[in-house]
Amino acid sequence: PLAPLRRPGPRWADFSWLRDEFGGRLVPVELGSLAGGGAACGGGAAAWGERVMSLRDFLDAHVTAGGGEARTGYLAQHPLFEQIPRLRRDFRVPELCTAGGGSVRHTNAWLGPEGTVTPLHFDSYDNVLTQVVGYKRVVLFPAEQTKWLYPKEAGGGGVDAQGNVSAVDVEAPDLERFPDYARAAGLEAVLGPGDGLYIPAGCWHHVRSLTAAFSVSFWF
């Protein structure tokens, strides 16, 4: 099974238990603008920054109802289980990750409000993306379609450093600048609590949070 929770229950129905039990822990939060786009929202490096804050302050200001912060905050690709080992008790590694004698290389948490976006990119690891709280939409393109997805050149800093990010905004593609994108054929999946999605290494994917959401990715 790909479902992430060992014991689904009311404490993972929302973020209340996480806030009450571990709210004092400090976490790195990416800050950006939904309008202009930050690293968490698919925008340029100049539009975003990072701040360390308590998990409680992050949830209150950016995730739960009534946060009211002008900039979007995202706890993105964070090894939360290493920071808070207690959380491991509630989660299991998807069987796919260890099939054939393999092992998980990295386990990362993704926690943020509705509207956070990870731009179209690929990873060098196989991944099982699992959904714990809320809903996300994932758009996927196989590696064979790379020639139509306009990868940015590697170099520089931030999200573009590895050359694995597309220049195309999947949600508003500029076909005058990127005409071959019209030839790409993607697949779309909506993940809800308890769902898991296998994303092979090299597979392009774009992710949007449809609600406040908490996901865990298992790279193997």
N, C-alpha and C positions, 0 to 999 in steps of 0.2 A: 504493500500500500504506500501511497505518496502522502497521505494525511500526516500533518506534523505533530499533532497532540497525542500523547499517551492517554490522557484522561480529560477529554473535552468536558467543560463544566462552566458554571456561572462566572468564575473569576476571569475567564477569557472571553466573556461576552462583550466587554468593553475594556477601557484602560484604567478603571478604578483600582483594581487590585495592584496592578503594576505601579501606579502612582502612590498608593498607600504604603506598600511594602518597600519600595526601592526609590522613592521620590528624592532622597538625598544624594543619590549617586550623580556624579558629574559626567556629562556626555558631550561630545562634539556635535554641534548642530550647524548644518549648512543653511545659510540665509540668502534668499533671493526674492525676486518679484515675479508674480504670475504674469504680469503684463509685459515686463521687459525680459523676463527669463533669467534665472540664476543657474548655477551648476545643478541644483536639484530640480530645476524646471526647464533645463535644456537650453539655457541662454549662454551668453559669453562670460568670460572670466571676470570682466570688469563689473558685471551686474551682480556679483555674489560675493559673500564673505563667509567666515566661519566664526562661531562663538562657542565657548565652553559654558554650559549652564547646568543647573540641576535638572534631573529628569522631571521633577515636579513642575519647575518653572517652565520647562519646554512644553509639557503637556498642557499646562494651564494657558500659556500664551499663544500656542500655535496649533494645538490639535483638538482639544475638547471645545464644546460649544461656548461661544462668547469670548474666544481668545482675543480678537480685536487687533492683533498685530498687523501692521501694514505689509511687512515682508513675510513671505512664506518661510517656515522653518522645516527642515527635514533631517531626521537622524538616518543617514544613508550609509549603507555598506559598513556597518559598525559591528565589531565582534562582541556583541552584548553578552553572549554566553560565557566568554572568557572573563569579562568584567564581573558578571553576576552568575557564578557557577550554579547557584540554587535553581536558576531557570531551567537547567538541563533536565531536571527531574520530570518536568511536564512535557518534554519533547522527545521524539524518537527520530533517528536517522532513517529516511526512506530506504526501503530495501534495495531499490535500484542503485543507490550509491555504493553499495558493497557487493553487488552481484559480480561474480567472477573474481572475487578476492580483492576488489578495489577498496578504497577508503576515502573518507571525506578529507579534503585538504583545507577548506575554509568554510566556516559557518558565519553568516552575516545577517544582521537584523536591518530592517527598513521600516521606519515608523514616521508617519507624518499625516498631515491633513488632507482633505479632499483637494484635488487639483495638482498635486505634485507629479512631476513628469521626469522620467529618465529617458533621454533622447535615444534615437535609434543607434544601436551599437552592437558589437558582439564581444563575447568573452573567450578566453583561451582555455577555459575549463568547461566540462559538462556541468550542468546545473539542474537541480530540482528546486524550483521556486514554489514555496508553500505559503498559503494564506491562513493567517490566524484570526485577525479581526478585520472586518470591512471587506471592500471589493476593489479589485484592480482589473483594468483592461490591458491585455498584452497583444501587440501586433507583431507577427513573426514573418521573417523572410529567410529562406534557406541560403546557405553560403554560396550556392551556384548563381544567385542573383546579385552578387556583389558588384558586378560590372554595371548595374543599373542603379546603384544606391549611393554613388558619389562619396566614397570614404574621404575624410579630411586627411591631409598629409600629417604624418607623425612629426613630433617635435613640439617645442614650446612647453607650456605647463598646463595644469588643470586636466580637464576631461579629454583634451585633444592629444595628450602627450604620446599615446600609444598607437595612434593611427587606426583605431577601431571604432570611430564615431562617424556617422554619416552627416553630411552637410544638409541633408533634406529634412525639413520639418514635416513629419508624417501627417500631422493633423492639418497642415495648410501648405502643401507642396507648391513650390514656385516652378511650374513646368516650363517657363521661359528660360530660367537658369539651369534647370535640371530636366531636360525633355525626356531622357531615357527612363526616368523614374516611372513614367506612364506605362512602361512595359513590365514593371515589377508586379508580382502577384503575391500578396501577403495573406496570411491566415490570422484570424482574430479569436481570442479566448477571453472570457470574463471569469476571474477567479473569485470565489467566495470562501467563507470560513470552512476549513477542512479540506480545501482543494489543493492539489499539487500539479505542477506542470513541468515536464522534462524539456529542457532547452539544451540541445547539443552544443558542444564547443563549435564556434564559428557561425552559429545561427544568429542572424540579426534580430534584435527585438527592441521594441519601444513599449514603455510601461506608463500608464496613467492611473492614479488613484481616483476612483469614482466616489469614494467616501473617505473619511478618516480611516487609516489602515495600518496594520502591522503585518509584515511578511518576514519570512526567514528563507534565505537561500543557502542551499547545500551544494558547494562546488566540489567536484570529485574528478 
